[in-house]
């Protein structure tokens, strides 16, 4: 059985490229055939370090409402679907609502794009928008708080 001829310098050059780039495999093909060079990834050494005692954290002061509070806030307007939230009707336009703005029941607050359809999210009741919890263009999940109306 006769083995096909190969260029040892080409194999060395490919191996050097693997080392330089951190790749695990490279393959080239030409008129004379195909050369593939592969190497196993370097094993990751796990180190065992004794856990250090963390200093006790001081008690947190009563702060402004945070994300956990927003989830249970009675004025939270929640997403009825999974999609992408848009705060204005088109890029560069004025947002539908802003913090501090009064809204009427049924007023459009934002849009959620789902399956290439823009769905208007309307105010469930009249009030004042105190916080907008999502950024324009951000993905939203079902039942995620979008904004707070008080």
N, C-alpha and C positions, 0 to 999 in steps of 0.2 A: 504494500500500500504506500503510495507516494503522497506526502503532505504538500499542500500548496505553499509556494514561496511567500515569505512575508518580509516586511521591512522592520527590522528590530529597532532602528532609530525612530520610526514612526510610533511604535508601541511605547518606547521610552518617552517620547514627546507627549503622547496622550497621558501617560502615567504622571508626568510632571504637571500637566494641566489639571488632572484630578487633585493632586496634592495642593497646588496653588489656589484652586477655587473651592476646595472642600466638597466637590461633587463625589458621588459614589459610583458613577457610571458614565462612560462617554463612548460614542460609536460614530465612525465615519465610513462613508462608502464612496468608492470611486470605480473607475473602469476595471481596475485589476481585482476588485473584490471589496470586501467589507471587513473592518477591524473594530472589535468591541473590547474595551478595557473596563473592568469593574473591580471594585474593592469593597470589602465589608466596611460599614461605618465603624468609626472608633467607638469602643465601648465606653459608656458613661460610668464613671466611678461614683458610687454612692458613698457619701461620707456620713459617719455617725457622729453627731455632735450632741453633747448633753444639753438639754434645754436650759436656758438661763432663766433665772427668776425675774419676771417682769415687775417693775415697780407698780404699786397699786395706783390706779388712775384716780384722780380726784373726782368727786361726784360732779356730774354735769349740771350746770346751772339751768334753770328753766329758761329755755331759749324760744325764739320765734318758732312757729309751727314748721315742721319739716315734712319730708316725704311720707313718713309713717302717719303723721296727723292728716295729711292730705287724703290718704286712702280711706279714712273713715269720716272725713269732714261731711257734715250734712248738706253743704252747698256744693259738693263736688259734682261736676258734670262729667259723666263717664263715657268712654268710647263704646258705642254699640257694635263695633266690628274691629277686625284687624285691618290695618292699612297704613297709609302715610298721611300725616296731618299737614294741612296747609292753613296758615293763619290769614292769608289774603287771597283774593280771587285770582290773582296772577302775580308772577314774580315782579317785585319792585312796586307793587301797589300798596296802598295803605291797608293795614290789617283790619279785619272785621271788628275786632274789639281790642281794647288795651286795659291794663289795670287802672282802676279808678273810674272806669266808664260805666254809666248806667245802661242796662239792657232791658228790653221788654220781653215778655213771654213770647216765644215763637221767633225771635230775632236770630238771624244766622250768626253763629259764634266762630265757626271755622269749617273747613272742608276736610273730609277724609276720603282719600283715593283708595278704592278697593276694586280690583279686577278691572282697571281702566275706566272706572265710573267714579265721578266726584259726587260724594254724598254730603249734603248740608247738615251740619250738626246745629240744632236750634236750641235756644235757651228754654229750659223746662219751666222757668218762672221768671218773673221780673226781679231785678236786684242790681247790685253793683259788682262788677268783676274785680275781685281782690287780688287774684294771682292767676297767671297763665302758666301751666305746668309743662307744656310741651313746646318744642321749637319747631318752626316751620320747616317742613321736609323731613321731620323725624318719624321713624316708624312707631306705631302705637299698637298695643294689644287690646283684646276684648276686655272691657270693664276697667281699663286703666283710667285714672283721673286725668282729665284734660285741662280743666280750669276750675276755679272756685268762684261761685256767685253767692254773695251774702245779702 
